Amino acid sequence: MKLFTVAVSCVLIGTAMAPGGARAPGLTFADGTPEDLQRLATQTWAEFIASFSSSSDCIAPVTVAPAAELGDRAVYAPESMLVTVRVPGTAPNLRAAMVHEFAHHLDFTCRRARLFRPRFLAAQGLASTRPWFRGPTWEQTPSEQFADAAVEIVLGRTSRLRLHARGAALREMRAWGARE
């Protein structure tokens, strides 16, 4: 049954591939990363970079790795600049998880992103003194709101039902991503 699930997941991922499967600059893969995940990650990374083109020169390279068992859909390790994605998964869920983690990568590696934090907090209706990496709940943590706002900007939908960015924050973030 597990082999069947993996095969079905590979077919689902394959339907969302960009033609040609060209690699995007700044994106690498851990050994053993399946080709279908590489194609999906490459397409997703290219869309992410296009949405945040103003920061494309300061985003450090990132590596994507698969994991059969993971407590969440994906995690970002800033010290190694590694996005680990739980597979198998559907293409839409994998894309949303990767964009969310790519946004954390942007936040950690690009000074412009850290300078944008006060504007994002204000647009979310939060105090500029609010801790970026802490909140009463995961959904109320500004860094998580930022990462999911990126999902909404890149993919046109949120990745979490309980996590939403205000319209003002999305507008501010879109403008920042495109111009600065």
Contacts in CASP RR format, 6 or more apart in sequence:
PFRMAT RR
TARGET T0000
AUTHOR 0000-0000-0000
METHOD contacts of the structure
MODEL  1
MKLFTVAVSCVLIGTAMAPGGARAPGLTFADGTPEDLQRLATQTWAEFIA
SFSSSSDCIAPVTVAPAAELGDRAVYAPESMLVTVRVPGTAPNLRAAMVH
EFAHHLDFTCRRARLFRPRFLAAQGLASTRPWFRGPTWEQTPSEQFADAA
VEIVLGRTSRLRLHARGAALREMRAWGARE
5 88 0 8 1.000
6 88 0 8 1.000
8 88 0 8 1.000
9 87 0 8 1.000
9 88 0 8 1.000
9 89 0 8 1.000
9 90 0 8 1.000
10 34 0 8 1.000
10 36 0 8 1.000
10 88 0 8 1.000
12 89 0 8 1.000
12 90 0 8 1.000
12 91 0 8 1.000
13 36 0 8 1.000
13 37 0 8 1.000
13 39 0 8 1.000
13 40 0 8 1.000
13 88 0 8 1.000
13 89 0 8 1.000
13 90 0 8 1.000
13 91 0 8 1.000
13 94 0 8 1.000
14 36 0 8 1.000
14 39 0 8 1.000
14 40 0 8 1.000
14 91 0 8 1.000
15 91 0 8 1.000
16 40 0 8 1.000
16 43 0 8 1.000
16 91 0 8 1.000
16 92 0 8 1.000
16 95 0 8 1.000
17 36 0 8 1.000
17 39 0 8 1.000
17 40 0 8 1.000
17 43 0 8 1.000
18 39 0 8 1.000
18 42 0 8 1.000
18 43 0 8 1.000
18 46 0 8 1.000
21 39 0 8 1.000
21 42 0 8 1.000
21 43 0 8 1.000
22 42 0 8 1.000
23 38 0 8 1.000
23 42 0 8 1.000
24 42 0 8 1.000
24 45 0 8 1.000
24 46 0 8 1.000
24 49 0 8 1.000
26 45 0 8 1.000
26 59 0 8 1.000
26 60 0 8 1.000
26 61 0 8 1.000
26 62 0 8 1.000
27 41 0 8 1.000
27 42 0 8 1.000
27 45 0 8 1.000
27 61 0 8 1.000
27 62 0 8 1.000
27 63 0 8 1.000
27 64 0 8 1.000
28 61 0 8 1.000
28 62 0 8 1.000
28 63 0 8 1.000
28 64 0 8 1.000
29 37 0 8 1.000
29 38 0 8 1.000
29 41 0 8 1.000
29 63 0 8 1.000
29 64 0 8 1.000
29 65 0 8 1.000
30 63 0 8 1.000
30 64 0 8 1.000
30 65 0 8 1.000
30 66 0 8 1.000
30 82 0 8 1.000
32 66 0 8 1.000
33 41 0 8 1.000
33 64 0 8 1.000
33 65 0 8 1.000
33 66 0 8 1.000
34 66 0 8 1.000
34 87 0 8 1.000
37 64 0 8 1.000
37 66 0 8 1.000
37 85 0 8 1.000
37 87 0 8 1.000
37 94 0 8 1.000
38 64 0 8 1.000
40 91 0 8 1.000
40 94 0 8 1.000
40 95 0 8 1.000
40 98 0 8 1.000
41 64 0 8 1.000
41 85 0 8 1.000
41 98 0 8 1.000
44 94 0 8 1.000
44 95 0 8 1.000
44 98 0 8 1.000
44 99 0 8 1.000
44 102 0 8 1.000
44 154 0 8 1.000
45 62 0 8 1.000
45 98 0 8 1.000
45 102 0 8 1.000
47 99 0 8 1.000
47 154 0 8 1.000
47 155 0 8 1.000
48 98 0 8 1.000
48 99 0 8 1.000
48 102 0 8 1.000
48 103 0 8 1.000
48 150 0 8 1.000
48 154 0 8 1.000
49 56 0 8 1.000
49 59 0 8 1.000
51 150 0 8 1.000
51 153 0 8 1.000
51 154 0 8 1.000
51 174 0 8 1.000
51 177 0 8 1.000
51 178 0 8 1.000
52 59 0 8 1.000
52 106 0 8 1.000
52 150 0 8 1.000
52 177 0 8 1.000
53 177 0 8 1.000
53 178 0 8 1.000
54 112 0 8 1.000
54 176 0 8 1.000
54 177 0 8 1.000
54 178 0 8 1.000
54 179 0 8 1.000
54 180 0 8 1.000
55 106 0 8 1.000
55 110 0 8 1.000
55 112 0 8 1.000
55 113 0 8 1.000
55 177 0 8 1.000
55 180 0 8 1.000
58 109 0 8 1.000
58 110 0 8 1.000
58 111 0 8 1.000
58 112 0 8 1.000
59 105 0 8 1.000
59 106 0 8 1.000
59 109 0 8 1.000
59 110 0 8 1.000
60 81 0 8 1.000
60 105 0 8 1.000
60 109 0 8 1.000
60 110 0 8 1.000
61 81 0 8 1.000
62 81 0 8 1.000
62 82 0 8 1.000
62 83 0 8 1.000
62 102 0 8 1.000
62 105 0 8 1.000
63 80 0 8 1.000
63 81 0 8 1.000
63 82 0 8 1.000
63 83 0 8 1.000
64 82 0 8 1.000
64 83 0 8 1.000
64 84 0 8 1.000
64 85 0 8 1.000
64 98 0 8 1.000
65 82 0 8 1.000
65 83 0 8 1.000
65 84 0 8 1.000
65 85 0 8 1.000
66 84 0 8 1.000
66 85 0 8 1.000
66 86 0 8 1.000
66 87 0 8 1.000
67 84 0 8 1.000
67 85 0 8 1.000
67 86 0 8 1.000
67 87 0 8 1.000
68 86 0 8 1.000
68 87 0 8 1.000
69 86 0 8 1.000
70 84 0 8 1.000
70 85 0 8 1.000
70 86 0 8 1.000
71 86 0 8 1.000
72 86 0 8 1.000
73 85 0 8 1.000
73 86 0 8 1.000
73 93 0 8 1.000
73 94 0 8 1.000
73 96 0 8 1.000
73 97 0 8 1.000
74 83 0 8 1.000
74 84 0 8 1.000
74 85 0 8 1.000
74 86 0 8 1.000
74 97 0 8 1.000
74 98 0 8 1.000
74 100 0 8 1.000
74 101 0 8 1.000
75 83 0 8 1.000
75 84 0 8 1.000
75 101 0 8 1.000
76 82 0 8 1.000
76 83 0 8 1.000
76 84 0 8 1.000
76 101 0 8 1.000
76 104 0 8 1.000
76 105 0 8 1.000
76 108 0 8 1.000
77 84 0 8 1.000
78 104 0 8 1.000
78 105 0 8 1.000
78 108 0 8 1.000
78 109 0 8 1.000
81 105 0 8 1.000
81 108 0 8 1.000
81 109 0 8 1.000
83 98 0 8 1.000
83 101 0 8 1.000
83 102 0 8 1.000
83 105 0 8 1.000
85 94 0 8 1.000
85 97 0 8 1.000
85 98 0 8 1.000
85 101 0 8 1.000
86 97 0 8 1.000
87 94 0 8 1.000
92 155 0 8 1.000
93 159 0 8 1.000
95 155 0 8 1.000
96 151 0 8 1.000
96 155 0 8 1.000
96 157 0 8 1.000
96 159 0 8 1.000
97 159 0 8 1.000
99 150 0 8 1.000
99 151 0 8 1.000
99 154 0 8 1.000
99 155 0 8 1.000
99 159 0 8 1.000
100 147 0 8 1.000
100 148 0 8 1.000
100 150 0 8 1.000
100 151 0 8 1.000
100 159 0 8 1.000
101 147 0 8 1.000
102 150 0 8 1.000
103 146 0 8 1.000
103 147 0 8 1.000
103 148 0 8 1.000
103 149 0 8 1.000
103 150 0 8 1.000
103 151 0 8 1.000
104 143 0 8 1.000
104 147 0 8 1.000
106 113 0 8 1.000
106 150 0 8 1.000
107 113 0 8 1.000
107 114 0 8 1.000
107 143 0 8 1.000
107 146 0 8 1.000
107 147 0 8 1.000
112 180 0 8 1.000
116 173 0 8 1.000
116 176 0 8 1.000
116 180 0 8 1.000
117 132 0 8 1.000
117 142 0 8 1.000
117 146 0 8 1.000
118 128 0 8 1.000
119 172 0 8 1.000
119 176 0 8 1.000
120 142 0 8 1.000
120 145 0 8 1.000
120 146 0 8 1.000
120 149 0 8 1.000
120 169 0 8 1.000
120 172 0 8 1.000
120 173 0 8 1.000
121 127 0 8 1.000
121 128 0 8 1.000
121 130 0 8 1.000
121 142 0 8 1.000
122 128 0 8 1.000
123 166 0 8 1.000
123 167 0 8 1.000
123 168 0 8 1.000
123 169 0 8 1.000
123 171 0 8 1.000
123 172 0 8 1.000
123 173 0 8 1.000
124 142 0 8 1.000
124 145 0 8 1.000
124 165 0 8 1.000
124 166 0 8 1.000
124 168 0 8 1.000
124 169 0 8 1.000
125 166 0 8 1.000
125 168 0 8 1.000
126 142 0 8 1.000
130 142 0 8 1.000
131 142 0 8 1.000
132 142 0 8 1.000
132 143 0 8 1.000
133 141 0 8 1.000
133 142 0 8 1.000
133 143 0 8 1.000
134 141 0 8 1.000
135 141 0 8 1.000
135 142 0 8 1.000
138 144 0 8 1.000
138 163 0 8 1.000
139 145 0 8 1.000
139 160 0 8 1.000
139 162 0 8 1.000
139 163 0 8 1.000
144 163 0 8 1.000
145 163 0 8 1.000
145 165 0 8 1.000
145 169 0 8 1.000
146 165 0 8 1.000
146 173 0 8 1.000
148 158 0 8 1.000
148 159 0 8 1.000
148 160 0 8 1.000
148 163 0 8 1.000
148 164 0 8 1.000
148 165 0 8 1.000
149 165 0 8 1.000
149 169 0 8 1.000
149 170 0 8 1.000
149 173 0 8 1.000
150 173 0 8 1.000
151 157 0 8 1.000
151 158 0 8 1.000
151 159 0 8 1.000
152 158 0 8 1.000
152 165 0 8 1.000
152 170 0 8 1.000
153 170 0 8 1.000
153 173 0 8 1.000
153 174 0 8 1.000
158 164 0 8 1.000
158 165 0 8 1.000
165 173 0 8 1.000
END
